[in-house]
């Protein structure tokens, strides 16, 4: 280096400093400048989940943790709307701002009419739509207070501006028996009647198709039974089991709906539009007309029926060795129920038919081996009871209870899982494009939040890595605790939603690398699609639909979610109506969480959630102490924490939004 080099270096440093490419520090050193480069604002797309208080959360497309959207940044978005949001931050925490509503979720709202000094408005009967709707005078003619109506929106609410619309249908009075059925049916666009062209088509071709079964494998000599609930009318599946020198052979026979419902026919188009059957406490709305769902396709006892059969061969330890698929014909020996089969297993019922008795015993042994294997593989077994109602002749609830879950239920469930899996594996190897039932991994952050929730109930639930086995361990801890009814569903909510897709990513919950739905084509459209793929590949059928598989999978997923939401809503309506008749009765409850509002409680006997506000707790002034996560009386020191048992009575019922408010007794 020459003597001039230091001068040159100094000049270069000065020039770089002038151009702000480096920063000159006071101690004579230099460093990179702390400049804020203008970055393009990051945007996310997804669906809005609106809270009654006006704020919301964005369910982000592609998964990940939900993004909070404050009330003043909702941009007029409503529950279920698809939106674009800009990613922002407030006090170091991420939040979103709606910058575009790309698709509206609702055009029609069910609500209760309310007349205020001659001005008619409608109170939406859902807490997810937090604005009154003012209706045009012409459409409000003849409408009275507490009429339940459907409103078509003509102007969406935005901020302080209420929605506007016109009444398109009157459903009845709020006090009418079973008005909740009409509310839910209309809310989700569920139509009980079938178009005349569909009914006529079925009548004209179904019997003819029955007489033309085509080439089939005859399984009529096998001992075969159906096992379903007491009130079931459509029997999709039947089973046979043989014991061999080297293990077992399971036959899962499924109604061959594809033989009767061909692509692009009127009945197929209607089934595609419905996507699934809908189940209400007192009735069902089937995907297929009754002539098919309850008659020709239903595997009724002592009748020859057309089926697709998965024959699965097992070794003596319950491991699968071989699968064969057949287009078949069967004749069920008997229609059994879960309760009766469990009675036979427990020795409380006597089965006179020796072949049927042996079938029950063999089924139990094989199912226990399968269950042991699948548990070892990491299958999640969320075995939660469902709600059952006793109803009077008017459809009014006289009792609410949790359904009983038996080994007999699990036998059939595991046999169906096995059949679904082997069919999926076959199609994955043998067709270019198939229908899969996929279930992605849960979000690790949601699992972490669940661990914190479990800790508030005194349970140490540590999920080290996101695998089925680890989550299954957590599920076992929760199920064995007194809080299974509360924490079990909370763990389920951390899971990704299962869906139909032509891209197979596996099924996390079942610890399955390849899974589909094959076993319920009477009530699920994807199963019918799977049957057609099998018949096209193996039996020279030509069931080609104008709708591509990807579109059909998306539509089927949407219809499934619609059915789940409808069934959840009608159950809550029924429970709330039952509670309204028992306002003077105390109920045992468990505190699920505490907050500035008060206490969230769960009533196990009704399987119902509710709220205890701070103001409703008598005898002291109660306040929420965030650091300790409890509610405490200032004078008495009485405390309420999550997991505490509490006895409550109903204080008021908000039937408009199906919410129950309680007070401690």
C-alpha positions in Angstrom: 0.0 0.0 0.0 1.4 3.4 -1.0 1.2 6.5 1.1 -1.6 7.8 -1.0 -3.8 4.8 -0.1 -5.1 6.1 3.2 -6.1 9.3 1.6 -7.9 7.4 -1.1 -9.6 5.1 1.4 -10.8 8.2 3.4 -12.2 9.8 0.3 -14.1 6.6 -0.6 -15.5 6.3 2.9 -16.6 9.9 2.8 -18.3 9.3 -0.6 -20.1 6.2 0.7 -21.3 8.1 3.8 -22.6 10.9 1.6 -24.5 8.4 -0.4 -25.8 6.9 2.8 -24.5 3.5 1.9 -22.6 3.4 5.2 -22.9 5.2 8.5 -20.1 7.1 10.2 -20.0 6.5 14.0 -18.7 9.0 16.6 -15.8 6.7 17.6 -14.4 6.8 14.0 -15.8 3.5 12.9 -18.3 2.8 10.2 -21.3 0.5 10.1 -24.3 -0.4 7.8 -27.0 2.3 7.8 -30.2 1.6 9.7 -32.4 2.5 6.8 -36.1 1.6 6.4 -36.5 0.3 3.0 -40.0 0.7 1.7 -41.5 -2.8 1.3 -44.6 -3.8 -0.5 -47.4 -4.3 2.0 -48.1 -8.0 2.6 -51.6 -9.1 1.8 -53.4 -12.3 2.8 -56.6 -13.9 1.6 -59.1 -16.0 3.5 -62.5 -16.2 5.1 -63.9 -14.0 7.9 -65.1 -15.4 11.2 -67.1 -12.6 12.8 -67.5 -12.1 16.5 -70.8 -10.6 17.8 -68.9 -7.6 19.2 -67.9 -6.6 15.6 -64.3 -7.7 15.4 -63.2 -10.8 13.5 -60.6 -13.4 12.6 -59.3 -14.3 9.2 -59.0 -18.0 8.5 -56.1 -17.8 6.2 -56.1 -19.6 2.9 -53.4 -22.4 3.0 -53.6 -22.7 6.8 -51.8 -21.1 9.7 -52.9 -19.2 12.8 -56.0 -17.1 12.4 -55.4 -13.3 12.0 -57.2 -10.9 14.3 -59.1 -8.0 12.6 -60.2 -5.2 14.8 -63.7 -3.8 14.5 -62.5 -0.5 12.9 -60.6 -2.4 10.2 -63.4 -4.8 9.2 -64.2 -2.7 6.1 -67.9 -3.8 6.1 -67.0 -7.5 5.9 -69.5 -10.0 7.2 -69.2 -13.5 8.6 -68.1 -16.0 6.0 -67.1 -13.3 3.4 -64.0 -14.0 1.5 -61.6 -11.0 1.8 -58.1 -9.7 1.2 -56.4 -8.0 4.1 -53.2 -6.1 4.6 -51.0 -7.4 7.3 -50.4 -4.7 10.0 -49.2 -4.6 13.6 -50.4 -3.0 16.7 -48.3 -2.8 19.9 -46.1 -5.5 18.4 -48.9 -7.9 17.6 -50.0 -8.8 14.1 -53.5 -7.8 12.9 -55.3 -7.4 9.6 -57.2 -4.7 7.8 -59.7 -5.6 5.2 -58.8 -4.0 1.9 -61.2 -5.9 -0.4 -64.3 -8.1 -0.1 -63.8 -10.6 -2.9 -67.0 -12.7 -2.3 -70.0 -12.1 -0.1 -71.2 -15.1 1.9 -74.8 -14.2 2.4 -77.5 -12.6 0.3 -80.4 -13.7 2.5 -80.9 -13.6 6.2 -83.5 -15.3 8.5 -84.7 -13.0 11.3 -87.4 -11.8 13.6 -89.6 -8.9 12.6 -89.7 -5.9 15.0 -92.0 -2.9 14.6 -90.7 0.3 16.0 -93.2 3.2 15.8 -94.3 2.1 12.3 -90.8 1.3 11.1 -90.2 -2.4 10.5 -86.8 -3.8 11.0 -85.6 -7.4 11.2 -83.4 -8.8 14.0 -81.1 -11.4 12.4 -81.4 -14.8 14.2 -77.6 -15.4 14.3 -74.9 -13.7 16.3 -72.7 -13.7 13.3 -74.6 -10.9 11.7 -74.5 -8.0 14.1 -76.7 -5.4 12.4 -80.4 -4.7 12.1 -81.9 -4.9 8.7 -84.5 -2.2 7.7 -86.9 -3.5 5.1 -88.9 -1.8 2.4 -92.5 -0.9 3.3 -93.9 -2.8 0.3 -92.3 -6.1 1.3 -93.3 -5.6 5.0 -97.0 -5.5 4.2 -98.9 -7.8 6.6 -95.8 -8.6 8.7 -96.3 -8.5 12.4 -94.0 -8.4 15.5 -92.2 -11.7 16.1 -92.9 -13.0 12.6 -90.0 -15.1 11.4 -89.0 -13.9 7.9 -86.4 -14.3 5.2 -84.8 -11.0 4.0 -82.9 -10.5 0.8 -80.2 -7.9 1.4 -80.2 -4.9 -1.0 -77.6 -2.9 1.0 -74.9 -4.4 3.3 -74.2 -2.9 6.7 -71.0 -1.0 7.0 -69.7 0.5 10.3 -72.6 2.4 11.9 -74.8 2.0 8.8 -77.5 -0.7 9.2 -78.3 -3.2 6.5 -81.3 -2.8 4.2 -83.4 -5.4 2.4 -86.8 -6.7 1.4 -88.8 -9.6 2.9 -89.1 -12.5 0.5 -90.7 -15.1 2.7 -92.6 -15.4 5.9 -91.8 -18.7 7.8 -94.2 -18.3 10.7 -94.4 -17.0 14.3 -91.6 -17.3 16.7 -93.8 -19.3 19.0 -94.8 -21.8 16.4 -93.9 -25.5 17.1 -90.8 -26.5 15.2 -90.2 -23.0 13.9 -86.5 -23.7 14.4 -86.6 -26.5 11.8 -87.9 -24.0 9.2 -85.3 -21.5 10.3 -82.4 -23.9 9.7 -83.8 -25.4 6.6 -84.2 -22.0 5.0 -80.9 -20.7 6.4 -78.9 -23.3 4.6 -81.2 -23.7 1.5 -82.1 -27.3 2.4 -85.1 -28.5 0.3 -87.0 -31.5 1.6 -89.0 -32.2 -1.6 -87.4 -33.4 -4.8 -88.1 -31.9 -8.2 -90.8 -33.7 -10.1 -88.4 -34.5 -13.0 -86.1 -36.3 -10.6 -88.9 -38.4 -9.0 -90.3 -39.2 -12.5 -86.9 -40.2 -13.7 -86.3 -42.6 -10.8 -89.7 -44.2 -11.2 -89.1 -44.7 -14.9 -85.6 -46.3 -14.9 -84.9 -47.7 -11.4 -86.9 -50.9 -11.6 -85.6 -51.5 -15.1 -82.0 -51.2 -13.9 -82.7 -53.5 -11.0 -83.7 -56.2 -13.5 -80.4 -55.7 -15.4 -77.7 -56.2 -12.7 -75.0 -57.2 -15.1 -72.2 -59.6 -14.3 -71.8 -59.9 -10.5 -70.0 -62.1 -7.9 -72.6 -64.0 -5.9 -72.1 -63.5 -2.1 -75.7 -64.5 -1.1 -74.6 -67.6 0.7 -72.4 -65.6 3.1 -73.8 -64.9 6.5 -74.4 -61.1 6.2 -75.8 -58.5 8.6 -76.3 -54.7 8.8 -75.6 -52.9 12.1 -77.0 -49.4 12.5 -78.8 -47.1 14.9 -82.3 -47.9 16.0 -83.9 -45.2 13.8 -81.8 -45.8 10.6 -83.8 -46.3 7.4 -81.1 -46.3 4.7 -78.6 -49.1 5.1 -75.4 -48.4 3.1 -73.2 -51.1 4.4 -73.3 -54.8 5.5 -70.6 -57.1 6.7 -69.5 -60.7 6.6 -66.6 -62.3 8.4 -64.9 -65.6 7.9 -62.3 -67.2 10.1 -59.5 -69.1 8.2 -56.6 -71.2 9.3 -54.3 -68.2 8.8 -56.5 -65.4 10.0 -59.7 -63.6 9.0 -61.5 -62.5 5.9 -63.7 -59.4 6.2 -66.3 -58.6 3.5 -67.6 -55.0 3.5 -70.6 -54.8 1.2 -71.7 -51.3 0.1 -74.9 -50.4 -1.8 -74.1 -50.1 -5.5 -75.7 -46.7 -6.0 -73.6 -46.2 -9.2 -75.8 -48.8 -10.9 -78.9 -46.7 -10.4 -77.5 -43.1 -10.5 -75.7 -42.5 -13.8 -73.7 -39.3 -14.4 -75.6 -36.3 -15.8 -79.0 -37.8 -15.3 -81.6 -35.7 -13.4 -81.1 -37.7 -10.2 -77.4 -37.4 -10.4 -77.5 -33.6 -10.8 -79.8 -33.3 -7.8 -77.5 -35.5 -5.7 -74.5 -33.5 -6.8 -76.2 -30.2 -5.8 -77.2 -31.6 -2.4 -73.9 -33.4 -1.8 -75.0 -35.2 1.3 -78.0 -36.2 3.5 -79.0 -33.8 6.2 -80.0 -35.1 9.6 -82.4 -33.3 12.0 -83.5 -34.7 15.3 -87.0 -35.7 14.0 -86.4 -36.2 10.3 -83.7 -36.6 7.6 -83.4 -34.9 4.2 -81.8 -37.7 2.1 -79.4 -37.0 -0.8 -81.3 -39.5 -2.9 -85.1 -39.9 -3.4 -86.7 -42.3 -1.0 -87.3 -44.9 -3.7 -83.5 -45.3 -3.9 -82.3 -44.3 -0.4 -84.8 -46.4 1.6 -85.8 -49.0 -0.9 -83.8 -50.2 -4.0 -80.4 -49.3 -2.7 -80.9 -49.9 1.0 -79.5 -53.2 2.1 -82.7 -54.4 3.8 -82.7 -57.9 5.3 -83.9 -60.9 3.3 -83.8 -59.0 0.0 -81.4 -59.5 -2.8 -79.3 -56.3 -3.2 -76.7 -55.0 -5.7 -73.4 -54.1 -4.0 -69.7 -53.4 -4.3 -67.7 -55.6 -2.0 -64.3 -55.1 -0.6 -62.9 -58.5 0.5 -60.0 -57.9 2.9 -57.8 -60.8 4.0 -56.0 -60.6 7.4 -53.4 -62.6 9.2 -54.0 -63.9 12.7 -52.8 -60.5 14.2 -55.1 -58.4 12.1 -52.6 -57.2 9.5 -53.9 -56.8 6.0 -52.5 -59.3 3.5 -54.7 -58.9 0.4 -57.7 -56.9 -1.0 -60.1 -57.9 -3.8 -62.9 -55.7 -5.1 -66.1 -57.1 -6.6 -69.4 -55.9 -8.2 -71.6 -58.3 -6.2 -75.0 -59.4 -5.1 -75.9 -60.1 -1.4 -78.8 -61.1 0.8 -78.6 -59.7 4.3 -79.7 -62.3 6.9 -80.6 -59.8 9.6 -80.9 -56.1 10.5 -79.1 -55.5 13.8 -78.7 -52.4 15.9 -75.7 -51.2 17.9 -77.6 -51.6 21.2 -78.6 -55.2 20.4 -75.1 -56.2 19.2 -73.6 -54.7 22.4 -76.1 -56.7 24.4 -75.0 -59.9 22.7 -71.3 -59.1 23.3 -72.1 -58.4 27.0 -74.2 -61.5 27.4 -77.4 -59.6 28.0 -79.1 -60.6 24.7 -79.6 -64.0 23.2 -79.1 -64.5 19.5 -80.9 -67.6 18.3 -79.3 -67.7 14.8 -76.0 -69.6 15.4 -74.4 -68.2 12.2 -75.3 -64.6 13.2 -74.1 -65.2 16.7 -70.8 -66.5 15.3 -70.5 -63.5 13.0 -70.9 -61.1 16.0 -68.2 -63.0 17.9 -65.8 -63.1 15.0 -66.4 -59.4 14.2 -65.5 -58.5 17.8 -62.3 -60.4 17.7 -61.2 -59.0 14.3 -62.1 -55.5 15.2 -60.1 -55.6 18.5 -57.1 -56.7 16.5 -57.6 -53.8 14.0 -58.1 -51.3 16.7 -54.9 -52.4 18.5 -52.9 -52.1 15.2 -54.3 -48.7 14.3 -53.7 -47.3 17.8 -50.1 -48.4 17.5 -49.9 -46.6 14.2 -51.1 -43.4 15.8 -54.8 -43.2 14.8 -56.6 -40.5 16.7 -59.8 -41.8 18.4 -62.0 -38.9 19.3 -64.8 -40.9 20.8 -67.2 -38.2 21.8 -70.9 -38.9 22.4 -73.5 -37.1 20.3 -76.7 -35.4 21.5 -79.9 -37.3 21.5 -83.4 -35.8 22.0 -86.7 -37.2 23.1 -89.4 -35.4 21.1 -93.2 -35.2 21.5 -95.6 -35.4 18.6 -95.1 -31.7 17.9 -91.4 -32.1 17.7 -90.8 -30.3 21.0 -87.9 -31.6 23.1 -88.9 -33.5 26.3 -85.4 -34.7 27.2 -81.7 -34.1 26.2 -79.0 -36.7 26.7 -75.7 -37.9 25.4 -75.8 -40.9 23.1 -74.2 -44.1 24.4 -71.1 -45.2 22.6 -70.4 -49.0 22.6 -67.8 -51.4 21.3 -70.5 -52.3 18.7 -70.2 -48.8 17.2 -66.4 -49.1 17.0 -66.5 -52.5 15.3 -68.4 -51.0 12.3 -66.5 -47.8 12.3 -63.1 -49.6 12.1 -64.4 -52.0 9.5 -65.5 -49.0 7.4 -62.1 -47.3 7.9 -60.4 -50.4 6.7 -62.5 -50.6 3.5 -62.1 -46.9 2.8 -58.3 -47.2 3.1 -57.9 -50.2 0.9 -60.1 -48.7 -1.8 -58.1 -45.5 -1.7 -54.8 -47.4 -2.0 -56.2 -49.4 -5.0 -57.4 -46.2 -6.8 -54.1 -44.4 -6.1 -52.2 -47.2 -7.9 -54.7 -47.8 -10.7 -56.3 -44.5 -11.9 -54.8 -41.3 -13.1 -56.9 -39.1 -10.8 -59.0 -40.1 -7.7 -61.0 -38.7 -4.8 -59.2 -38.6 -1.5 -60.4 -37.7 2.0 -57.5 -35.7 3.2 -56.7 -34.2 6.6 -53.7 -31.9 7.0 -51.5 -31.6 10.1 -52.7 -29.2 12.8 -51.1 -25.8 13.3 -48.4 -26.1 16.0 -49.4 -22.8 17.4 -53.0 -24.0 17.9 -51.6 -27.1 19.7 -49.5 -24.9 21.9 -52.6 -22.8 22.8 -54.4 -26.1 23.6 -51.6 -27.1 25.9 -52.1 -23.8 27.8 -55.8 -24.4 28.0 -55.3 -27.9 29.3 -52.9 -26.6 31.9 -55.6 -24.3 33.2 -57.5 -27.4 34.0 -54.6 -29.0 35.8 -53.5 -31.3 33.0 -49.9 -31.5 31.7 -50.4 -32.0 28.0 -47.1 -31.5 26.2 -47.1 -32.2 22.4 -43.4 -32.4 21.5 -43.9 -32.7 17.7 -46.9 -32.7 15.4 -47.4 -36.4 14.7 -50.6 -38.5 15.1 -48.9 -40.5 17.9 -48.1 -37.3 19.9 -51.6 -35.9 19.5 -53.1 -39.3 20.3 -51.2 -39.2 23.6 -52.7 -35.8 24.4 -56.2 -37.2 23.5 -55.7 -40.1 25.9 -54.8 -37.8 28.7 -57.8 -35.6 28.0 -60.2 -38.5 27.7 -59.1 -40.0 31.0 -59.7 -36.7 32.8 -63.0 -35.4 34.2 -62.9 -32.7 31.6 -63.0 -34.9 28.4 -66.3 -33.3 27.3 -64.7 -29.8 27.4 -61.1 -30.4 26.4 -61.8 -33.1 23.8 -63.8 -30.9 21.5 -61.2 -28.1 22.1 -58.5 -30.5 20.9 -60.5 -31.3 17.8 -60.8 -27.6 17.0 -57.0 -27.4 16.7 -57.2 -29.9 13.9 -57.3 -28.9 10.3 -60.7 -29.6 8.6 -60.9 -32.8 6.6 -61.8 -32.3 3.0 -62.2 -34.0 -0.4 -59.3 -33.4 -2.8 -57.7 -35.0 -5.8 -54.2 -34.3 -4.3 -53.4 -36.9 -1.7 -51.6 -35.6 1.3 -52.8 -38.3 3.6 -55.2 -38.3 6.6 -53.5 -37.1 9.8 -56.2 -38.0 12.2 -56.4 -41.6 10.9 -52.6 -41.9 10.5 -53.3 -43.0 7.0 -51.2 -42.3 3.9 -54.1 -42.9 1.6 -57.8 -42.6 2.5 -61.1 -42.0 0.8 -64.8 -42.3 1.3 -66.3 -45.5 -0.2 -68.8 -46.8 2.4 -71.8 -44.4 2.3 -72.9 -43.7 -1.3 -76.5 -43.4 -0.3 -75.8 -40.3 1.7 -72.5 -38.9 0.4 -71.7 -37.9 -3.2 -67.9 -38.4 -3.0 -68.6 -42.1 -2.2 -70.6 -42.4 -5.4 -67.7 -40.8 -7.3 -65.4 -43.4 -5.9 -67.7 -46.2 -6.9 -67.7 -45.0 -10.4 -63.9 -44.9 -10.5 -63.8 -48.5 -9.3 -66.4 -49.6 -11.9 -64.7 -47.8 -14.7 -61.3 -49.4 -13.8 -62.5 -53.0 -13.0 -65.8 -53.7 -14.5 -65.8 -51.9 -17.9 -68.3 -49.3 -16.9 -68.3 -45.9 -18.7 -69.4 -43.5 -15.9 -68.0 -40.3 -17.2 -69.1 -37.0 -15.7 -69.0 -33.6 -17.3 -67.9 -32.2 -14.0 -64.2 -32.6 -13.3 -63.0 -34.3 -10.1 -61.5 -31.1 -8.6 -64.7 -29.2 -9.0 -66.7 -32.1 -7.6 -64.4 -32.4 -4.6 -64.6 -28.7 -3.8 -68.4 -28.8 -4.1 -68.6 -31.9 -1.9 -66.5 -30.3 0.8 -68.7 -27.2 0.8 -71.9 -29.3 1.1 -70.4 -31.3 3.9 -69.6 -28.2 5.9 -73.1 -26.8 5.1 -74.6 -30.0 6.6 -72.4 -29.9 9.7 -73.4 -26.3 10.3 -77.1 -27.0 9.8 -77.0 -30.0 12.2 -75.0 -27.9 14.8 -77.5 -25.1 14.6 -80.6 -27.2 14.9 -79.2 -29.0 17.9 -78.5 -25.7 19.7 -82.0 -24.4 18.9 -83.5 -27.6 20.4 -81.4 -27.3 23.5 -82.2 -23.6 24.0 -85.9 -24.3 23.6 -85.7 -27.1 26.2 -83.9 -24.8 28.6 -86.6 -22.1 28.2 -89.1 -24.6 29.7 -86.7 -25.3 32.6 -85.7 -21.8 33.8 -86.5 -22.7 37.4 -84.3 -25.7 37.6 -80.6 -25.8 38.7 -78.0 -27.4 36.5 -74.5 -28.7 37.4 -71.9 -26.9 35.3 -68.1 -26.6 34.9 -66.3 -23.3 34.3 -64.5 -23.5 31.0 -62.8 -20.1 31.1 -62.9 -16.7 32.8 -62.5 -13.2 31.5 -63.5 -9.5 31.9 -67.1 -10.5 30.8 -67.5 -13.1 33.5 -67.5 -16.9 33.3 -68.0 -19.3 30.4 -69.7 -22.5 31.6 -70.6 -25.9 30.2 -73.7 -27.9 31.3 -72.8 -31.6 30.8 -76.4 -32.8 31.1 -77.5 -30.6 28.2 -74.1 -30.6 26.4 -74.6 -26.8 26.2 -72.3 -23.8 26.7 -73.4 -20.6 28.3 -72.3 -17.4 30.0 -72.4 -16.1 33.6 -71.8 -12.3 33.5 -70.0 -10.6 36.4 -73.1 -8.6 37.2 -75.2 -11.8 37.7 -72.9 -13.1 40.5 -74.7 -11.8 43.6 -73.4 -11.0 47.1 -70.3 -9.0 46.1 -68.6 -6.9 43.4 -66.6 -9.3 41.3 -63.7 -8.5 39.1 -61.5 -10.3 36.7 -57.8 -10.6 37.7 -55.9 -11.4 34.5 -52.6 -12.3 36.0 -54.1 -15.0 38.2 -56.7 -16.0 35.5 -59.6 -15.8 38.0 -62.7 -13.9 39.0 -62.7 -12.7 42.6 -65.1 -10.9 44.9 -63.7 -7.8 46.4 -65.2 -8.2 49.9 -65.7 -12.0 50.3 -62.7 -13.2 48.4 -64.8 -15.8 46.7 -63.0 -17.0 43.6 -64.0 -18.6 40.3 -61.4 -20.4 38.1 -61.5 -22.6 35.0 -62.3 -26.2 35.9 -64.3 -25.2 39.0 -67.7 -27.0 39.3 -70.6 -24.6 39.7 -74.4 -24.9 40.0 -76.3 -22.4 37.9 -79.8 -21.5 36.8 -80.9 -19.8 33.6 -81.2 -16.0 34.0 -82.3 -15.2 30.5 -82.4 -16.7 27.0 -81.6 -14.8 23.9 -83.5 -16.9 21.4 -82.5 -14.6 18.5 -78.9 -15.6 18.8 -79.4 -18.9 20.7 -77.5 -17.8 23.7 -78.1 -18.8 27.3 -77.1 -16.6 30.3 -76.9 -18.1 33.8 -76.4 -17.1 37.4 -74.7 -19.1 40.2 -77.0 -20.7 42.9 
